[in-house]
Amino acid sequence: MEEGLEEKLLVSKRKRKIKESLTGYTFIAPALLILLIFAIFPTLYVFYLSTFNWSMIGPKTFLGLQNYINLVFRMPYAKDFWHAVFVTLEYVAISVPIALSLSLFLAMLLMKPIKLRSFFRLGIFIAYVTPFVATSIVWMWIFNSDYGLLNSLLRALHLPPSTWLLGFPSALFAIVIYTVWHDVGYSTILFMAGLTSVSKELQEAAQIDGATDIQVFRRITWPLLSPTTFYIFVISLIGASKMFTPVLVLTYGGPYGSTQTIAFLLYHEAFSNWNTGFASSIAVVLFVIIFIITMIQFKSTGRKVFYSGEGTEGEAK
C-alpha cells in the first residue's frame, strides 16, 4: 500500500512539474518566437549566404570559403577590407575613451545639488533618444564648411575654419564629435545609477581622515564604479565597432574612403554592388572581430572589476 501511494505521489509530482513547465514555456513562447524570427534565424542565414555568390535575384552559386579568401587576401577586396578595419579601429580608439571620460565627468557633475539639475539631465539624455538620421542631418548643416555653426564660432574666435566633412582627417573627427554628443547621455545615466550605489559613509569617512576629493575618487569612488565602467566600456566598444548611420548620412564613406568603416563597407557591397554573398562574409567577419574584442575585454579588464558585495576583486561573469 505504501509503495503504491509513494508511486502515485511521484506520478502526481511529475505531472505537476510538466504542467508548470508547459505553463512557463507558454508564457515565454511569444518572446522566443520573436527572438527566433528576428535574431537567431537571420544570423544563421547570414552564415549560410556567406558561402554563396548571390545578387539577391537569380540563382545562388556555391563558393564555399572563397568569399572569405577574397575578403582577407585577394586584391582589390582585401585592400578595401583592411582599410575599413583600420578606420573602424581608429574610430573606436578615439571615440570610446572620450565618451567614457566625458560621461563620467557629467555624471559626477549632475549628481551634485546644482540649479536646474533635472533640466540638464533631460538635455543630455534627450540626444540619445533622438533618431540617428534626424540628428545626423542637423549636424551635417552644423559641419558645413561655408556657413555652418562650428566654422562661424571659429571665425568669431579668430581661428581658421575647418573643412570638417570634406577633409582628412577632420571628417572622421567630425563623426567622433557627433557620435559622442549623441551617445554620451546613455553612458551618463548609467554612471549616475552606479554613483547612487557608492557608499556615502566611506566617502565621508575618508574626507574626515583628510583625503582630498581626488584621493576619494581614486581610492573609493572609482573602484566601486568598476562594474558600471566595465559594462559601459564593453557596450561602447561593440557599438563603435559597428558604427554605420552617421557615416552613411554625413560622409558616405568619404572623403577618399577616410570614414569607410566595416559596417559601411558591408552596406556598400550589399546594396550598391549587389554582392550579397560577399557582404554576408563581411558581416560574419565583423561578428568575429566584435566577439574577439569583447572576450579580450572580459579576460583583461574583467579581472580588475571590483564587486562590493564580494569584498574582493572578482572576475566579471
N, C-alpha and C positions, 0 to 999 in steps of 0.2 A: 504493500500500500504506500509506504513512504517513498519507495523508489519511483512508483508511478506518479506520485504527487510532485516529486522533485523534477521528473521529466516534463510534466505539464507546466511547471513554473519556468523551466528553461525554455520551452517552446513559446510560452507567453512572453518572456523577456526578449527572445529573438524577434518575434512578431512586432513587439513594441519598438525595438530598435530599428527594424526595417521600415516601419511606418514613420518613425521620426526622421530617418534618413531621407525617405521619399518626400516628406513634407519640406525638409530643408532644401533638397535639390530642386523641388518645385518652385520655391521662392527665389532661388538664385539662377534658375534656368533662363529668364529673360536677359539678365546681365551676361551670363555665359554665352548665350546666343549672339548678342551684340559683339562681345569680345571675339568670338569665333569668326563672325562675318567680316568685321571691320578691322581686325588686328591680326589674328593668327593666320587666317586664310590668305590675305594679301601678302603677308610676309613670306609664307611658304611659296606662293605663286611667283614672287619676285625671284626667289632662288631657282625656281623651275625655268622662268623666262630667260635667266642669265645664261642658259646653255643653248639658246637658240638665236638665229638671225631672223628678226621679225620687225615689220614696219607698222604694226597694228592692223594692217589689212593684208589679205592674201595668206598663203600658207607659210608655216614656220619651217625653217631649215635647221636641223640639229647640228650644233657646232662643238658640243662638249665644253671643254675648258678654253676654247680658242678666244672667246671674248676677254677672259682674264689675262691670257697671254698677250693679246693685243694691247690691253689696258696698261699693263705693267712694263712690257718690254718692247713693243713694236711701235716705231715712229709712223705717223706723227701723233698717234693716240697717246703713247706713253708721255710724250713731251707735254701735251695739254694736261694730262692727269697729274703728273708730278708737279707741274706749275700750280695747279689748283690745290694740291696738298700743301705746298709751301705757303700759298696765300692764306689758306684756312688756318694753318698753324700760326702764321704771323698774326692774323686777326685774333685768334684765341689768346696768344701770348700778350697782346696789348690790351684787349678789352676786358678779359676776366679779372686781372689784378686791379685795374682801375675801378670797375664796377663793384668789386668786393670791398675795396678800401672806402670808396665813396658811400656805399650803402651802410657800412658800419659807422662811419662818421655821422651820417644823417640820422641813423637810428639812435645813437647816443645823444645827439643834439635834441631830437624830438622827444626823448624821454625826460628831458628837463622841464620844469614848470615855466615855460615861456608863454608870452601872449600869442593868441591865435594859433595855438598848437594844433588843434583839430583841423583848422583850415589848411595849415601847411602839410599835415599828414594826408589830407584828402588830395591836395595839389600834387604831391609826389606820387601817390598811388594811382591817380586817375589816368596818367600817361600809360600805365601798364595795361589797363583795360580798354584803351582806345585801339581800334584795329590798326595793324601794321601798314596797310596800304594807304589809309587816310592820312595818318601822321607822316608817312614817307613822302607823300605829295606835298604836304605843308613844308617839310624840311627841304624838299627839292627847291622850293622858292627861297627859303632862308639861305641856302647854299649858293644861290645864283651869283655868278661872278660879276654881273653888271650892276644889279640893283637889289641884291639880297641883303637881309638884315645883318648878317655877320660881317660882310665887307663894309657896310655902312658904319658899323661900330668901329671897325679897324681904321677907316678913314677919319672918323671923329677923334680917334686917339692918335692920329698922325702916324699910323702904322701902314705898311704896304698891304694892299688887299691880296687875297689868295684866289687861285683858280678853283679851289675846292674839288668839285666833282669832275673837273676836266683835266686835272693834273695828276702827276705821280711824284711822291706818294700821298699827296693830300686827299685823293679820292678815298683810299682805304681809311685814312684817319677821320675823314668826314663820316664814314659809315660807323666807325667806332663811337664818335660823338653821338650820333643819332641812337644807336642801339643801347648805349649806356644810359642816355636820357630816357629811353622807352622802358628799359627793364629794371632800372635801379629801384623803382618803387616796390617791386615784389620782394627783392632782397632786403630792403629796408624794413618792410613789415615783418619778415621772418626774424631779422635781427632784433627788432623791438620785442617780439614774442619771446625770443631767447633771453633778452635782458630782464624780462619780468621774473624769470626763474633764478636769476643770480641772487645769492643771499645778501641782503642789505646788512645783516648783522656782521658778516665777515668784512664787508667793505668799511663799515663804521668802526669796527674793532681795529682794523689796520690803520685807519686815519687817526684814531686815538693814540696808537702806538707811534705815530709820527710819520707814517708813509705818505708820500706825495700822491697826487692824482695819477701821475704816470706809473708809479710803482703799484698802486692799487689796480690799475688796468692790466699791467703786465703780469702781476702775481695772482690776481683773483678773478677779475672780470674776464680776461681773455681765455684762461684755461677753462672756466666754466661755460664759456661760449663755444668751445671747440666742437661739440656735436652739431650745433646750428651752423657754424662756419664750414664744417666738413660737408654737410648736406648742401648748402648753398654753392660751395665750390664745385661739387660734383655735377649738380644740375646746370650750373653756369657753363661748365666745360662741355656738357652734352649739347646744350642749346647753342653755344657758339660754334661747335663743330658742324652743325647742320644749318647754319645761318643762310637764308636764301632770299626772303621777300625784300629786304632793303636793297640788296644788290640788284634784283630784278627791276625795282621801281626807280632807284636813284642813278645807277650807272650802267645797268645791263652788262655787267662784267668788265666794263672799260674803266679808264682808257687803256687800250693795248693789253687787255686781259689782266690788269693790275688788281682788280677786285673779283676775279673769277674764282669763286670757291668751289668746293667739290659738289655741293648741292646745286649750285647754278650750272655747273658742267653737266650734271645729271639731267637737269631740266632742258638744257640746250640740245643734248643728244636725243632726248625722248621726243620733244615737241617742236624742234627746229629741223633736226636732221632725220627725224622719224626712225631712229635706230633704237628701237625699244629693247631689244636683247642686250645690246651694249650698255644702254643706260641702266638696265637691271643689274648688270655686273658692277657698275659704279655704285649702285645702291648697296649691294652686298659688301663691297669693299669698305664703303663708308660705315656700315654697320660694324664690321670687324674692327675698324680703326677706333670708333667710339667705345666699343666693348673693351679693347685693349687699354685705352686711356683710362677708362673707369676702373678696370681691375688694378692697374698700376696705382691709381689714387687710393683704392681700398687697401692695397698692400703696404704702401709707403706712408701716406698721411693718416690712414685709418688707425694705425697703431699708436698714434700720438693723441687720439681723441680721448678726452677726459670725461668720464661719466660720473657725475657727483653721487649718484646712488650707489656706485660700486666702491667709491673711495679710492680707487686706483686708476691708473691709465689702462684703458681697455681697448681691445681691438674692435673696430666697427663691424657690426653684423647686419 
